[in-house]
Amino acid sequence: MKFTFIIPDSLPEMTVKFFLEEQLLIPRKIRHFLRTKKNILINKEQVHWHQIIKPGDECQLTFDSDDYPSKEIPWGDPNLIQEVYQDQHLIVVNKPEGMKTHGNQPDEIALLNHVSAYTGQTCYVVHRLDMETSGLVLFAKNPFILPILNRLLEKKEISREYWALVAGKVGRKELVFRDKIGRDRHDRRKRLVDPKNGQYAETHVTRLKLFQNKTSLVQCRLKTGRTHQIRVHLSHHGHPILGDPLYNPNSKTSRLMLHAYKLSFTHPLTLEKLTLNALSDSFEAHLKSRSIQ
């Protein structure tokens, strides 16, 4: 793998060593290989480890199989992919409801396999959605960018917004739920609000529309990423999501009405601010079938 990119203008001057360690998060072993194999070039010239690089410099990194051994997974169906954004390092796709983000077994075919077939290379999951949830999912296209994207996720620098169609009229325009979430001891598939033993969870909810049949469209922004967080918080506060088989089993809606609508983050290499959004046809069809109050 060979990658060439320009050091962004917004970065300060720094040594090659600091850039590889702190900015690109390249592991020590692989940094050693880059150094000994002379596989890093700045402005097409070999450099020493403490040389200063600056914005506008061209950086070229070359990795081989010793650095990142190839990983093979079964190819899926590229025709199932709806691309929202793609570049040399990452891809964002719009996942349909009813599809797993990744398989639990090596030979199980899921979105990851379809994305890999679409790009023609093995991709890596950065974050996942529940099988029943549709919407935007971010994948790394190579193992070099994966830890950098993971760091953005851990530092909460990847913003995710969801739309949910819920039961009842949400009375307030803005709500914040901070209930702790834990496992349901009686059903391993489920989570529940557990003030004593649960993990802190924070969901910001904005009411978008009220419908005549006592349902509401809300936007949810995650400040934490607990399993089923939005589904549990909304259900606990009396507004279960329509079509939720776990937390609203009596709903007659044909799908879980939860969609990851928007993904926002700063590209870690170009520092371009990306704001991506997409709806799903089935989610939009359900909304259009309802009358606004």
C-alpha positions in Angstrom: 0.0 0.0 0.0 1.3 3.4 -0.9 -0.3 6.7 0.3 0.5 10.2 -0.8 -1.0 13.3 0.8 -0.3 16.9 1.6 0.3 18.0 5.2 -2.8 20.2 5.9 -2.4 24.0 6.4 -4.0 23.9 9.9 -1.3 21.6 11.3 1.8 23.2 13.0 5.4 22.3 12.1 6.5 19.1 13.8 9.2 16.4 13.5 8.6 13.4 11.3 8.7 11.2 14.5 6.0 13.3 16.2 3.8 13.3 13.1 3.9 9.5 12.7 3.4 8.8 16.5 0.9 11.5 17.6 -0.9 12.6 14.4 -1.1 9.3 12.4 -1.0 6.9 15.4 1.2 4.5 13.6 2.3 1.7 15.9 5.9 1.5 17.0 6.7 -1.7 15.1 5.4 -0.2 11.8 7.2 3.1 12.5 10.4 1.0 12.8 9.7 -0.7 9.5 9.1 2.7 7.8 12.4 4.0 9.1 14.6 1.0 8.4 13.0 0.4 4.9 13.2 4.1 4.1 9.5 3.9 3.2 8.7 7.5 4.2 9.4 10.3 1.8 8.8 14.0 2.3 8.6 16.0 -0.9 9.9 12.8 -2.6 13.1 12.8 -0.6 14.2 10.5 2.3 14.2 12.2 5.7 15.7 11.6 9.1 13.4 11.0 12.1 13.8 14.5 13.7 13.5 16.5 10.5 10.9 19.2 10.7 7.9 18.9 8.3 5.5 21.7 7.7 2.1 22.4 6.1 2.1 22.0 2.3 4.8 19.3 2.4 4.0 16.1 0.5 4.2 12.9 2.5 4.4 9.5 1.0 4.1 6.3 3.1 4.7 2.8 1.7 3.5 -0.3 3.6 4.1 -3.9 2.7 2.8 -7.3 3.9 5.2 -7.2 6.9 3.6 -4.0 8.1 0.0 -4.9 7.6 -0.6 -8.5 6.7 -3.4 -9.0 4.2 -6.8 -10.0 5.6 -9.2 -11.9 3.4 -13.0 -12.0 4.0 -15.7 -13.4 1.8 -17.0 -11.0 -0.8 -20.6 -9.9 -0.7 -22.8 -8.3 -3.3 -21.6 -4.8 -4.4 -25.0 -4.0 -5.9 -26.4 -3.8 -2.4 -24.3 -0.8 -1.5 -25.5 2.8 -1.5 -22.4 5.0 -1.4 -22.7 8.4 0.3 -19.0 9.3 0.4 -15.7 7.6 -0.6 -12.0 8.6 -0.9 -8.7 6.7 -0.8 -9.0 6.0 2.9 -12.6 5.7 4.0 -16.2 5.0 2.7 -19.6 5.9 4.2 -22.6 3.9 3.1 -26.3 4.0 3.7 -27.2 0.6 5.4 -30.7 -0.8 4.8 -32.7 -2.1 7.7 -32.6 -5.8 8.4 -28.8 -6.2 7.6 -26.0 -6.8 10.1 -23.1 -4.4 10.0 -20.7 -7.3 10.3 -21.1 -11.1 10.7 -20.6 -13.0 14.0 -19.0 -15.9 12.2 -16.1 -15.8 9.6 -18.2 -17.0 6.8 -21.3 -14.9 7.6 -22.1 -12.3 4.9 -23.1 -8.8 6.2 -22.7 -5.2 5.2 -18.9 -5.3 5.7 -18.7 -8.1 3.1 -20.8 -6.1 0.6 -18.7 -2.9 1.2 -15.5 -4.9 0.6 -16.9 -6.3 -2.7 -18.0 -2.8 -3.7 -14.5 -1.2 -3.1 -12.6 -4.3 -4.2 -10.6 -4.4 -1.0 -11.0 -5.6 2.6 -12.6 -2.9 4.6 -12.8 -2.4 8.4 -15.8 -1.4 10.6 -15.3 1.9 12.5 -18.8 1.9 14.2 -21.9 -0.3 13.8 -25.6 0.0 13.7 -28.2 -2.5 15.1 -29.4 -4.9 12.4 -32.9 -3.3 12.5 -31.6 0.2 12.2 -30.9 1.8 8.8 -28.5 4.6 8.0 -25.0 5.9 7.7 -22.0 3.6 8.6 -18.3 4.6 8.4 -15.7 2.0 7.2 -11.9 2.3 7.0 -10.6 1.1 3.6 -7.2 0.2 5.0 -5.6 -0.7 8.4 -3.5 2.4 8.3 -6.5 4.8 8.7 -8.4 2.5 11.1 -6.8 3.5 14.4 -7.0 7.2 13.4 -10.8 6.9 12.8 -11.2 4.9 16.0 -9.5 7.7 18.0 -12.0 10.2 16.5 -14.8 8.0 17.7 -13.3 7.5 21.2 -12.8 11.3 21.5 -16.4 11.8 20.4 -15.3 13.8 17.4 -17.5 11.8 15.1 -21.1 13.2 15.5 -24.0 10.9 14.8 -27.6 12.1 14.5 -30.6 9.8 14.2 -34.2 10.2 13.2 -36.8 8.2 15.1 -40.6 7.9 14.8 -42.0 7.4 18.2 -45.3 6.7 20.0 -47.0 9.6 21.7 -46.7 13.3 21.4 -43.3 14.5 22.6 -44.3 17.5 24.7 -41.1 19.5 24.8 -39.0 20.7 21.9 -35.7 19.8 23.6 -34.9 16.9 25.9 -31.8 15.3 27.4 -31.8 11.8 28.8 -28.9 10.7 31.1 -30.2 7.4 32.5 -27.7 4.7 33.1 -28.1 1.6 30.9 -27.3 -2.0 31.8 -28.1 -5.5 30.7 -31.5 -7.0 31.2 -30.9 -10.2 33.3 -34.1 -11.8 32.0 -33.5 -11.3 28.3 -29.9 -11.2 27.0 -30.9 -9.4 23.8 -32.2 -6.4 25.7 -30.9 -3.5 27.7 -32.7 -1.4 30.4 -32.3 1.6 32.5 -30.3 0.5 35.6 -29.5 3.5 37.9 -27.4 1.4 40.2 -25.3 -0.9 38.0 -25.7 0.7 34.5 -23.2 2.7 32.5 -23.7 6.4 32.0 -25.5 7.2 28.8 -26.5 10.6 27.3 -29.0 11.2 24.5 -30.1 14.7 23.3 -33.6 14.7 21.7 -35.1 17.4 19.5 -38.8 17.2 18.5 -39.1 17.7 14.7 -42.7 17.0 13.9 -46.0 16.0 15.5 -48.4 13.8 13.6 -52.2 13.5 13.9 -52.1 9.9 15.0 -50.3 10.7 18.2 -46.8 10.0 17.0 -43.7 12.2 16.8 -40.6 12.5 14.7 -37.5 13.2 16.8 -33.9 13.8 16.2 -31.5 12.1 18.6 -27.8 13.0 19.1 -25.6 10.6 20.9 -23.0 11.8 23.5 -22.2 8.2 24.5 -22.5 4.9 22.5 -24.2 2.3 24.6 -25.9 -0.7 23.0 -29.6 0.1 22.1 -29.1 3.5 23.8 -31.7 5.5 21.8 -34.2 2.7 21.9 -33.9 2.2 25.7 -34.0 5.9 26.5 -37.0 6.7 24.4 -38.9 3.6 25.6 -38.1 4.3 29.2 -39.5 7.8 28.9 -42.8 6.7 27.3 -42.0 7.2 23.7 -41.0 3.7 22.3 -39.9 3.7 18.6 -42.5 2.4 16.2 -41.7 -1.1 14.9 -39.2 -1.9 17.6 -39.4 -5.7 18.1 -37.7 -5.6 21.6 -39.0 -2.4 23.2 -42.3 -1.9 21.5 -43.4 -5.4 20.5 -47.1 -4.5 20.0 -46.3 -1.9 17.3 -47.7 -2.9 13.9 -45.1 -0.9 11.9 -43.2 -3.1 9.4 -39.7 -1.9 10.3 -37.9 -0.3 13.2 -38.4 3.5 12.6 -34.8 4.5 13.6 -32.4 5.8 11.0 -28.9 7.1 11.3 -29.5 10.3 9.3 -26.3 12.4 9.6 -22.6 11.8 10.2 -20.2 14.7 10.8 -16.5 14.6 11.4 -13.2 16.2 10.3 -11.2 14.1 7.9 -8.1 13.2 9.8 -5.7 13.6 6.9 -7.1 16.4 4.8 -8.8 18.1 7.8 -11.8 18.7 5.6 -15.1 19.0 7.5 -17.5 16.4 6.3 -21.2 16.5 6.9 -23.0 13.6 5.3 -26.7 12.7 5.4 -29.1 10.3 3.8 -32.6 8.8 4.3 -33.8 5.4 3.5 -36.7 4.8 1.1 -38.7 2.8 3.5 -38.3 5.2 6.4 -39.2 8.2 4.2 -42.3 6.3 2.9 -43.6 5.8 6.4 -43.2 9.5 7.1 -45.0 10.5 4.0 -47.9 8.3 4.8 -48.7 10.3 8.0 -50.5 13.6 8.3 -48.7 16.5 10.1 -50.6 18.0 13.0 
